[in-house]
Amino acid sequence: MKKYFALLLAGVMALSLAACGGSSSAPAAPAETQKEEAAAEAPAEEKAEAEAPAAEAPAAEEAAAEIKTVEAGKLHMATNAAFPPYEMISDNGGFEGIDVEIATLIAQKLGLELVVDDMEFGSVITSVQGGKSDIAMAGLTVTEERKQNVDFTESYATGVQVIIVPEGSDIATVDDLANDKMIGVQDGTTGYIYCSSPVEDGGYGEDHVTSYPNGAMAIEALKGGKVDAVVIDNEPAKAFVQANAGLKILDTEYIIENYAIGISKDNNGLRDAVNNALKELIADGSVQQIVDKYINAEN
Ligand code: ARG
């Protein structure tokens, strides 16, 4: 049954499989300790510059003069803010997390103000497609299927699907999930897609999967014994396990995925501007700095 997850890779998911038995990573800094300002409403400091005919303006700012957004002067980010440490609601009720901070810097570079549109994960792509939000940024895995609906920027992070079980569970490997277990996942995620696929395609079948509106609710179901395991991305998994006693992450086979920003296929100007801004932020180390702030450096 080891082939379960591996087989899926050959399907629609354009993913790469890490070496088997990869070691589990160091625990993440607990999301609750991140008290930094959400900075979701960053000032549009660079707006004046972006509009000035500055010949030496960086590429991203030049592009900003021409980009169209859903609301003038704003960059609307569709997300599901229940996915620590990428996006979550801070103690003061604002938004924080890796994606929120990167998006804030991208918006600044474009002379725009970031607005976070919090919604169910399953709606982030349709919100962009339907012209309600400008970017989908939600620890969003690049998949072939999603590429039919939105364009993706460069990848800025890597995600790994992992399995959370209660301590003392008889589930020790990916194979054990097949033993008539019930798996909890988040609606519309790659974890859902893998697990709910038919057995012949490497999944466990719809009947063995219960999907929840977000990861936290899947974890509650696990604690309440309604499901036997939760399949979710590794960093939120670490945050959830840290916040909930009696759960553990299996050190088992991994699927590695790439996170990127989804943008409308009808807005090449915005796509290129956001992608260029992101590339600059990767090149100058800003993205790494943000990641380090939320995730333990020893990973
Ligand atoms: N990486 C997974 C996916 O793209 C899960 C992302 C869930 N993100 C969230 N903000 N709830 O399907």
Residues whose N, C-alpha, C, O or C-beta is under 5 A from the ligand:
A	BS01	LIG	N80 A82 F83 F121 A138 G139 L140 T141 G159 G188 T189 T190 D233
